[in-house]
């Protein structure tokens, strides 16, 4: 089923990896902001 259209499969894999990367960056930014605000509150 997947071998019938390899370009579609490749596109799907690229989309998934970009989506994962995007989610990872957002999570990283959220964690950094969270830590930064907690550090400011402690001072």
PDB file of N, CA, C and O in Angstrom, chain B, residues numbered from 101:
ATOM      1  N   UNK B 101       0.834  -1.204   0.000  1.00  0.00           N
ATOM      2  CA  UNK B 101       0.000   0.000   0.000  1.00  0.00           C
ATOM      3  C   UNK B 101       0.875   1.264   0.000  1.00  0.00           C
ATOM      4  O   UNK B 101       0.652   2.170  -0.802  1.00  0.00           O
ATOM      5  N   UNK B 102       1.865   1.324   0.894  1.00  0.00           N
ATOM      6  CA  UNK B 102       2.739   2.492   0.979  1.00  0.00           C
ATOM      7  C   UNK B 102       3.704   2.565  -0.198  1.00  0.00           C
ATOM      8  O   UNK B 102       4.067   3.655  -0.639  1.00  0.00           O
ATOM      9  N   UNK B 103       4.124   1.397  -0.712  1.00  0.00           N
ATOM     10  CA  UNK B 103       5.109   1.351  -1.802  1.00  0.00           C
ATOM     11  C   UNK B 103       4.544   1.867  -3.126  1.00  0.00           C
ATOM     12  O   UNK B 103       5.307   2.193  -4.035  1.00  0.00           O
ATOM     13  N   UNK B 104       3.214   1.945  -3.246  1.00  0.00           N
ATOM     14  CA  UNK B 104       2.591   2.420  -4.488  1.00  0.00           C
ATOM     15  C   UNK B 104       2.906   3.897  -4.750  1.00  0.00           C
ATOM     16  O   UNK B 104       3.018   4.309  -5.905  1.00  0.00           O
ATOM     17  N   UNK B 105       3.050   4.694  -3.689  1.00  0.00           N
ATOM     18  CA  UNK B 105       3.364   6.117  -3.854  1.00  0.00           C
ATOM     19  C   UNK B 105       4.419   6.537  -2.821  1.00  0.00           C
ATOM     20  O   UNK B 105       4.073   7.041  -1.752  1.00  0.00           O
ATOM     21  N   UNK B 106       5.683   6.332  -3.134  1.00  0.00           N
ATOM     22  CA  UNK B 106       6.758   6.656  -2.177  1.00  0.00           C
ATOM     23  C   UNK B 106       6.884   8.151  -1.904  1.00  0.00           C
ATOM     24  O   UNK B 106       7.267   8.552  -0.805  1.00  0.00           O
ATOM     25  N   UNK B 107       6.562   8.980  -2.902  1.00  0.00           N
ATOM     26  CA  UNK B 107       6.654  10.435  -2.729  1.00  0.00           C
ATOM     27  C   UNK B 107       5.675  10.917  -1.652  1.00  0.00           C
ATOM     28  O   UNK B 107       5.992  11.814  -0.871  1.00  0.00           O
ATOM     29  N   UNK B 108       4.486  10.313  -1.623  1.00  0.00           N
ATOM     30  CA  UNK B 108       3.484  10.663  -0.618  1.00  0.00           C
ATOM     31  C   UNK B 108       3.979  10.273   0.774  1.00  0.00           C
ATOM     32  O   UNK B 108       3.834  11.032   1.732  1.00  0.00           O
ATOM     33  N   UNK B 109       4.564   9.077   0.871  1.00  0.00           N
ATOM     34  CA  UNK B 109       5.106   8.597   2.147  1.00  0.00           C
ATOM     35  C   UNK B 109       6.212   9.526   2.632  1.00  0.00           C
ATOM     36  O   UNK B 109       6.262   9.884   3.809  1.00  0.00           O
ATOM     37  N   UNK B 110       7.095   9.913   1.719  1.00  0.00           N
ATOM     38  CA  UNK B 110       8.187  10.829   2.073  1.00  0.00           C
ATOM     39  C   UNK B 110       7.638  12.161   2.561  1.00  0.00           C
ATOM     40  O   UNK B 110       8.115  12.721   3.548  1.00  0.00           O
ATOM     41  N   UNK B 111       6.640  12.652   1.864  1.00  0.00           N
ATOM     42  CA  UNK B 111       6.005  13.915   2.250  1.00  0.00           C
ATOM     43  C   UNK B 111       5.387  13.807   3.645  1.00  0.00           C
ATOM     44  O   UNK B 111       5.512  14.721   4.460  1.00  0.00           O
ATOM     45  N   UNK B 112       4.725  12.687   3.910  1.00  0.00           N
ATOM     46  CA  UNK B 112       4.114  12.444   5.216  1.00  0.00           C
ATOM     47  C   UNK B 112       5.173  12.456   6.314  1.00  0.00           C
ATOM     48  O   UNK B 112       4.980  13.069   7.363  1.00  0.00           O
ATOM     49  N   UNK B 113       6.297  11.773   6.067  1.00  0.00           N
ATOM     50  CA  UNK B 113       7.387  11.697   7.045  1.00  0.00           C
ATOM     51  C   UNK B 113       7.956  13.093   7.304  1.00  0.00           C
ATOM     52  O   UNK B 113       8.211  13.457   8.452  1.00  0.00           O
ATOM     53  N   UNK B 114       8.152  13.869   6.249  1.00  0.00           N
ATOM     54  CA  UNK B 114       8.669  15.233   6.383  1.00  0.00           C
ATOM     55  C   UNK B 114       7.694  16.086   7.199  1.00  0.00           C
ATOM     56  O   UNK B 114       8.117  16.827   8.087  1.00  0.00           O
ATOM     57  N   UNK B 115       6.420  15.989   6.910  1.00  0.00           N
ATOM     58  CA  UNK B 115       5.406  16.753   7.628  1.00  0.00           C
ATOM     59  C   UNK B 115       5.400  16.401   9.111  1.00  0.00           C
ATOM     60  O   UNK B 115       5.327  17.284   9.965  1.00  0.00           O
ATOM     61  N   UNK B 116       5.476  15.110   9.412  1.00  0.00           N
ATOM     62  CA  UNK B 116       5.464  14.645  10.805  1.00  0.00           C
ATOM     63  C   UNK B 116       6.698  15.160  11.542  1.00  0.00           C
ATOM     64  O   UNK B 116       6.598  15.640  12.671  1.00  0.00           O
ATOM     65  N   UNK B 117       7.866  15.057  10.896  1.00  0.00           N
ATOM     66  CA  UNK B 117       9.104  15.506  11.540  1.00  0.00           C
ATOM     67  C   UNK B 117       9.083  17.016  11.780  1.00  0.00           C
ATOM     68  O   UNK B 117       9.547  17.483  12.821  1.00  0.00           O
ATOM     69  N   UNK B 118       8.550  17.777  10.827  1.00  0.00           N
ATOM     70  CA  UNK B 118       8.442  19.233  11.000  1.00  0.00           C
ATOM     71  C   UNK B 118       7.469  19.560  12.123  1.00  0.00           C
ATOM     72  O   UNK B 118       7.705  20.476  12.912  1.00  0.00           O
ATOM     73  N   UNK B 119       6.370  18.804  12.192  1.00  0.00           N
ATOM     74  CA  UNK B 119       5.375  19.020  13.243  1.00  0.00           C
ATOM     75  C   UNK B 119       5.984  18.729  14.612  1.00  0.00           C
ATOM     76  O   UNK B 119       5.770  19.481  15.562  1.00  0.00           O
ATOM     77  N   UNK B 120       6.752  17.626  14.712  1.00  0.00           N
ATOM     78  CA  UNK B 120       7.416  17.266  15.965  1.00  0.00           C
ATOM     79  C   UNK B 120       8.425  18.338  16.367  1.00  0.00           C
ATOM     80  O   UNK B 120       8.514  18.709  17.537  1.00  0.00           O
ATOM     81  N   UNK B 121       9.182  18.828  15.394  1.00  0.00           N
ATOM     82  CA  UNK B 121      10.185  19.866  15.650  1.00  0.00           C
ATOM     83  C   UNK B 121       9.513  21.145  16.151  1.00  0.00           C
ATOM     84  O   UNK B 121       9.983  21.770  17.101  1.00  0.00           O
ATOM     85  N   UNK B 122       8.423  21.523  15.513  1.00  0.00           N
ATOM     86  CA  UNK B 122       7.660  22.714  15.895  1.00  0.00           C
ATOM     87  C   UNK B 122       7.137  22.592  17.327  1.00  0.00           C
ATOM     88  O   UNK B 122       7.245  23.526  18.121  1.00  0.00           O
ATOM     89  N   UNK B 123       6.561  21.409  17.647  1.00  0.00           N
ATOM     90  CA  UNK B 123       6.046  21.150  18.990  1.00  0.00           C
ATOM     91  C   UNK B 123       7.173  21.205  20.013  1.00  0.00           C
ATOM     92  O   UNK B 123       7.005  21.767  21.095  1.00  0.00           O
ATOM     93  N   UNK B 124       8.327  20.620  19.672  1.00  0.00           N
ATOM     94  CA  UNK B 124       9.491  20.597  20.564  1.00  0.00           C
ATOM     95  C   UNK B 124       9.976  22.015  20.869  1.00  0.00           C
ATOM     96  O   UNK B 124      10.278  22.336  22.018  1.00  0.00           O
ATOM     97  N   UNK B 125      10.049  22.858  19.844  1.00  0.00           N
ATOM     98  CA  UNK B 125      10.503  24.245  20.014  1.00  0.00           C
ATOM     99  C   UNK B 125       9.541  25.009  20.926  1.00  0.00           C
ATOM    100  O   UNK B 125       9.980  25.742  21.813  1.00  0.00           O
ATOM    101  N   UNK B 126       8.246  24.845  20.716  1.00  0.00           N
ATOM    102  CA  UNK B 126       7.238  25.525  21.542  1.00  0.00           C
ATOM    103  C   UNK B 126       7.354  25.074  22.999  1.00  0.00           C
ATOM    104  O   UNK B 126       7.303  25.896  23.914  1.00  0.00           O
ATOM    105  N   UNK B 127       7.509  23.766  23.209  1.00  0.00           N
ATOM    106  CA  UNK B 127       7.658  23.231  24.565  1.00  0.00           C
ATOM    107  C   UNK B 127       8.918  23.780  25.225  1.00  0.00           C
ATOM    108  O   UNK B 127       8.896  24.155  26.398  1.00  0.00           O
ATOM    109  N   UNK B 128      10.016  23.826  24.470  1.00  0.00           N
ATOM    110  CA  UNK B 128      11.286  24.341  24.984  1.00  0.00           C
ATOM    111  C   UNK B 128      11.145  25.810  25.394  1.00  0.00           C
ATOM    112  O   UNK B 128      11.612  26.210  26.461  1.00  0.00           O
ATOM    113  N   UNK B 129      10.505  26.599  24.550  1.00  0.00           N
ATOM    114  CA  UNK B 129      10.287  28.015  24.847  1.00  0.00           C
ATOM    115  C   UNK B 129       9.413  28.182  26.090  1.00  0.00           C
ATOM    116  O   UNK B 129       9.676  29.045  26.927  1.00  0.00           O
ATOM    117  N   UNK B 130       8.384  27.361  26.206  1.00  0.00           N
ATOM    118  CA  UNK B 130       7.482  27.420  27.357  1.00  0.00           C
ATOM    119  C   UNK B 130       8.229  27.078  28.645  1.00  0.00           C
ATOM    120  O   UNK B 130       8.036  27.737  29.666  1.00  0.00           O
ATOM    121  N   UNK B 131       9.076  26.054  28.602  1.00  0.00           N
ATOM    122  CA  UNK B 131       9.863  25.638  29.772  1.00  0.00           C
ATOM    123  C   UNK B 131      10.839  26.748  30.173  1.00  0.00           C
ATOM    124  O   UNK B 131      10.970  27.071  31.353  1.00  0.00           O
ATOM    125  N   UNK B 132      11.523  27.330  29.176  1.00  0.00           N
ATOM    126  CA  UNK B 132      12.481  28.409  29.458  1.00  0.00           C
ATOM    127  C   UNK B 132      11.781  29.623  30.062  1.00  0.00           C
ATOM    128  O   UNK B 132      12.299  30.234  30.998  1.00  0.00           O
ATOM    129  N   UNK B 133      10.617  29.975  29.538  1.00  0.00           N
ATOM    130  CA  UNK B 133       9.842  31.102  30.062  1.00  0.00           C
ATOM    131  C   UNK B 133       9.390  30.812  31.489  1.00  0.00           C
ATOM    132  O   UNK B 133       9.430  31.692  32.349  1.00  0.00           O
ATOM    133  N   UNK B 134       8.958  29.572  31.740  1.00  0.00           N
ATOM    134  CA  UNK B 134       8.513  29.133  33.065  1.00  0.00           C
ATOM    135  C   UNK B 134       9.644  29.257  34.084  1.00  0.00           C
ATOM    136  O   UNK B 134       9.447  29.788  35.177  1.00  0.00           O
ATOM    137  N   UNK B 135      10.831  28.762  33.720  1.00  0.00           N
ATOM    138  CA  UNK B 135      12.004  28.832  34.603  1.00  0.00           C
ATOM    139  C   UNK B 135      12.378  30.296  34.854  1.00  0.00           C
ATOM    140  O   UNK B 135      12.670  30.682  35.986  1.00  0.00           O
ATOM    141  N   UNK B 136      12.367  31.102  33.799  1.00  0.00           N
ATOM    142  CA  UNK B 136      12.737  32.513  33.898  1.00  0.00           C
ATOM    143  C   UNK B 136      11.799  33.271  34.840  1.00  0.00           C
ATOM    144  O   UNK B 136      12.258  34.057  35.668  1.00  0.00           O
ATOM    145  N   UNK B 137      10.504  33.042  34.722  1.00  0.00           N
ATOM    146  CA  UNK B 137       9.536  33.729  35.586  1.00  0.00           C
ATOM    147  C   UNK B 137       9.702  33.280  37.036  1.00  0.00           C
ATOM    148  O   UNK B 137       9.577  34.096  37.949  1.00  0.00           O
ATOM    149  N   UNK B 138       9.981  32.003  37.259  1.00  0.00           N
ATOM    150  CA  UNK B 138      10.184  31.505  38.625  1.00  0.00           C
ATOM    151  C   UNK B 138      11.444  32.099  39.243  1.00  0.00           C
ATOM    152  O   UNK B 138      11.464  32.404  40.435  1.00  0.00           O
ATOM    153  N   UNK B 139      12.489  32.264  38.448  1.00  0.00           N
ATOM    154  CA  UNK B 139      13.732  32.880  38.936  1.00  0.00           C
ATOM    155  C   UNK B 139      13.486  34.331  39.335  1.00  0.00           C
ATOM    156  O   UNK B 139      14.001  34.793  40.353  1.00  0.00           O
ATOM    157  N   UNK B 140      12.697  35.051  38.533  1.00  0.00           N
ATOM    158  CA  UNK B 140      12.389  36.456  38.818  1.00  0.00           C
ATOM    159  C   UNK B 140      11.556  36.579  40.099  1.00  0.00           C
ATOM    160  O   UNK B 140      11.757  37.505  40.885  1.00  0.00           O
ATOM    161  N   UNK B 141      10.633  35.658  40.305  1.00  0.00           N
ATOM    162  CA  UNK B 141       9.784  35.687  41.496  1.00  0.00           C
ATOM    163  C   UNK B 141      10.582  35.391  42.763  1.00  0.00           C
ATOM    164  O   UNK B 141      10.288  35.939  43.825  1.00  0.00           O
ATOM    165  N   UNK B 142      11.592  34.525  42.655  1.00  0.00           N
ATOM    166  CA  UNK B 142      12.425  34.187  43.816  1.00  0.00           C
ATOM    167  C   UNK B 142      13.233  35.398  44.279  1.00  0.00           C
ATOM    168  O   UNK B 142      13.445  35.585  45.477  1.00  0.00           O
ATOM    169  N   UNK B 143      13.685  36.223  43.326  1.00  0.00           N
ATOM    170  CA  UNK B 143      14.434  37.443  43.665  1.00  0.00           C
ATOM    171  C   UNK B 143      13.440  38.502  44.151  1.00  0.00           C
ATOM    172  O   UNK B 143      13.841  39.614  44.493  1.00  0.00           O
TER     173      UNK B 143
END
